[in-house]
Amino acid sequence: MTIHPDHTGVDADARFDDALRRQHATALDRLSPRVRAQLAQRRNAALRGERVAPARGGMRYAAAGFAAVCALAIGLQFGLAPSPDTPATGLASVVATGNDTTMLDEDPEFYAWLASADAQQIAME
């Protein structure tokens, strides 16, 4: 263990302690009177053994969360309802054109291939 000449023993510890105490005093001087009063009240309550009542913001957060969930549920309910003005898409458009067969209907070997081991190996690659 190497000992540095400027940090030898008690003198360095005392200087460090004094520097920290000065920094703490400077920080306390910068506190507003309101914060000082709150800290004094809490310190006195702690010394008497009393517990400080927690902030009652928990109910406020629960109510806000419930309102957000309800708004989301209502929005999803209105967003998923199809409007009567939208044109037919997907499978309904294929049926509407009169073409009753699709490319997959014409090739039943495709379904047999899907059930084979080759398809499973390709899917895993």
FENHUKA-V61360 format. One record per helix or strand. SS is the DSSP state (~ for helix, > for strand). FROM is the first residue (numbers start at 0). TO is the last residue. If there is no record, write none. Layout:
BEGIN
SS:FROM:TO  SS:FROM:TO
END
This chain:
BEGIN
~:9:28  ~:32:47  ~:57:79  ~:90:95  ~:102:105  ~:108:113  ~:116:123
END
